[in-house]
Amino acid sequence: MRVLVTGASGQIGSYVLERFADECDALGVDLRDCSIKELKDLVIQGDLRDYEFVRNVVKDVNAVIHLAAQVSVENSWNDPVYDAENNVIATINLLKACSDYGVERFVYVSSAAVYGNPQYVPIDEKHPKSPISPYGVSKLAGEYYCKVFSDRIHTVIIRPFNVFSARMDPNNPYSGVITKFISRVKQKLPPVIYGDGKQTRDFVHVRDVADFIEMALKRGKNGEAYNVGTGRETSILELAEIIMEIGGINGEPVFDKPRKGDIRRSCADISKARKLGFEPKTDLGRDLKGILEFT
């Protein structure tokens, strides 16, 4: 099997490309140059908004794992057109080219941002979709295009929650809090928490996300969406305390005024993913310790 991974220089994409490169004929594509030495020769640099480029990179592949995206919520507000071009137009180009060339499977990595402010927790895949940023809207639009194309190509949608790893992007809204906390602690400063710290998130290590992407590629049902998380809520205060303990910082975090639009609670219902055999291995304390030691 020949697998194409888009966004292969990114946090999730780089781990996914590594995973498939060990198991089959895999290549990656990214808008930016790949900085990971071991993957550099596997990543083609190019723009997925260019349909002719897309046609050339998909014509000889069996499956596409689409991770390339503009992921900053703030940037999506500053330039919603750029956000839509990268997250919607690029996805349409890929789906059309895959359909034309008979690519067998297409895995679209969406986002928990499609849900917006949760009406209930844990959040299952049937939860109403009401994104609160242009980024969330663009990811949801990509999902709908996948569903429309599902009669031409086997498509599976994945909605990761708060992914973290040693390759975290500080601009990513779903791992940014961890990178900011670690940065402070490495300077021997306490983390800054906006609000009371009782906000919760579902932090999942990228290893688990890569595991599920592989399962979804092989066994995911056509046109279906799957949450990927741990199914466990962690408060921002608890996160700060874990990182402070690992970093040897005594005292209390610094509290600042709440941020406008901050979601109060977020946690994935992963029952559907578990039916495919998924069982998260994330251990927040252990994995964060590994990241602090790595960085």
ChimeraX attribute file (.defattr): number of C-alpha atoms within 10 A of each C-alpha:
attribute: neighborCount
match mode: 1-to-1
recipient: residues
	/A:1	11
	/A:2	15
	/A:3	23
	/A:4	25
	/A:5	26
	/A:6	27
	/A:7	27
	/A:8	33
	/A:9	27
	/A:10	21
	/A:11	20
	/A:12	23
	/A:13	24
	/A:14	23
	/A:15	21
	/A:16	26
	/A:17	27
	/A:18	19
	/A:19	16
	/A:20	19
	/A:21	17
	/A:22	9
	/A:23	10
	/A:24	11
	/A:25	13
	/A:26	22
	/A:27	23
	/A:28	29
	/A:29	27
	/A:30	22
	/A:31	19
	/A:32	15
	/A:33	14
	/A:34	22
	/A:35	10
	/A:36	13
	/A:37	8
	/A:38	9
	/A:39	18
	/A:40	15
	/A:41	11
	/A:42	19
	/A:43	25
	/A:44	18
	/A:45	17
	/A:46	15
	/A:47	17
	/A:48	27
	/A:49	19
	/A:50	13
	/A:51	16
	/A:52	12
	/A:53	15
	/A:54	21
	/A:55	18
	/A:56	10
	/A:57	19
	/A:58	23
	/A:59	14
	/A:60	15
	/A:61	20
	/A:62	17
	/A:63	24
	/A:64	26
	/A:65	25
	/A:66	24
	/A:67	25
	/A:68	25
	/A:69	25
	/A:70	19
	/A:71	20
	/A:72	20
	/A:73	20
	/A:74	15
	/A:75	15
	/A:76	20
	/A:77	14
	/A:78	12
	/A:79	11
	/A:80	18
	/A:81	14
	/A:82	15
	/A:83	24
	/A:84	22
	/A:85	17
	/A:86	20
	/A:87	27
	/A:88	22
	/A:89	20
	/A:90	21
	/A:91	26
	/A:92	20
	/A:93	19
	/A:94	24
	/A:95	28
	/A:96	18
	/A:97	21
	/A:98	27
	/A:99	20
	/A:100	14
	/A:101	15
	/A:102	17
	/A:103	21
	/A:104	15
	/A:105	25
	/A:106	29
	/A:107	25
	/A:108	26
	/A:109	23
	/A:110	26
	/A:111	22
	/A:112	25
	/A:113	25
	/A:114	23
	/A:115	23
	/A:116	18
	/A:117	18
	/A:118	17
	/A:119	12
	/A:120	12
	/A:121	14
	/A:122	17
	/A:123	20
	/A:124	17
	/A:125	19
	/A:126	8
	/A:127	15
	/A:128	15
	/A:129	17
	/A:130	15
	/A:131	18
	/A:132	16
	/A:133	18
	/A:134	22
	/A:135	26
	/A:136	23
	/A:137	24
	/A:138	26
	/A:139	27
	/A:140	23
	/A:141	20
	/A:142	23
	/A:143	27
	/A:144	13
	/A:145	16
	/A:146	26
	/A:147	20
	/A:148	14
	/A:149	19
	/A:150	19
	/A:151	12
	/A:152	18
	/A:153	23
	/A:154	22
	/A:155	30
	/A:156	26
	/A:157	28
	/A:158	24
	/A:159	23
	/A:160	25
	/A:161	26
	/A:162	26
	/A:163	24
	/A:164	28
	/A:165	20
	/A:166	17
	/A:167	17
	/A:168	19
	/A:169	18
	/A:170	15
	/A:171	16
	/A:172	19
	/A:173	16
	/A:174	24
	/A:175	20
	/A:176	18
	/A:177	21
	/A:178	25
	/A:179	21
	/A:180	14
	/A:181	21
	/A:182	24
	/A:183	17
	/A:184	17
	/A:185	21
	/A:186	16
	/A:187	10
	/A:188	14
	/A:189	18
	/A:190	24
	/A:191	25
	/A:192	18
	/A:193	21
	/A:194	18
	/A:195	16
	/A:196	13
	/A:197	19
	/A:198	15
	/A:199	19
	/A:200	19
	/A:201	23
	/A:202	22
	/A:203	28
	/A:204	26
	/A:205	23
	/A:206	25
	/A:207	19
	/A:208	19
	/A:209	27
	/A:210	21
	/A:211	17
	/A:212	27
	/A:213	24
	/A:214	16
	/A:215	15
	/A:216	26
	/A:217	20
	/A:218	11
	/A:219	13
	/A:220	24
	/A:221	15
	/A:222	19
	/A:223	20
	/A:224	17
	/A:225	24
	/A:226	27
	/A:227	27
	/A:228	32
	/A:229	30
	/A:230	25
	/A:231	22
	/A:232	16
	/A:233	18
	/A:234	18
	/A:235	19
	/A:236	20
	/A:237	21
	/A:238	14
	/A:239	21
	/A:240	23
	/A:241	20
	/A:242	17
	/A:243	24
	/A:244	24
	/A:245	14
	/A:246	17
	/A:247	20
	/A:248	12
	/A:249	18
	/A:250	12
	/A:251	11
	/A:252	13
	/A:253	18
	/A:254	12
	/A:255	15
	/A:256	12
	/A:257	9
	/A:258	12
	/A:259	10
	/A:260	8
	/A:261	9
	/A:262	11
	/A:263	14
	/A:264	13
	/A:265	20
	/A:266	28
	/A:267	26
	/A:268	26
	/A:269	20
	/A:270	22
	/A:271	17
	/A:272	15
	/A:273	21
	/A:274	15
	/A:275	10
	/A:276	16
	/A:277	13
	/A:278	20
	/A:279	17
	/A:280	20
	/A:281	13
	/A:282	19
	/A:283	13
	/A:284	17
	/A:285	13
	/A:286	11
	/A:287	17
	/A:288	22
	/A:289	16
	/A:290	14
	/A:291	16
	/A:292	17
	/A:293	11
	/A:294	9
	/A:295	10
